[in-house]
């Protein structure tokens, strides 16, 4: 787990979508998506389900 991955998931949660999160973090949308997917795989938990944030 990296701080970058946590920042990405927080940005998506705050902004509500990947595109705005990418703009906020000055990264591309695929980079944000990859960071979150990697974090989900590392933790074995899905945070996003069909574009809807899962509240834990």
CORZIFEN-V147144 format. One record per helix or strand. SS is the DSSP state (@ for helix, = for strand). FROM is the first residue (numbers start at 1). TO is the last residue. Records with the same first field share a line. If there is no record, write none. Layout:
SS=FROM-TO + FROM-TO
This chain:
@=3-15 + 18-25 + 29-43
==48-49 + 52-53
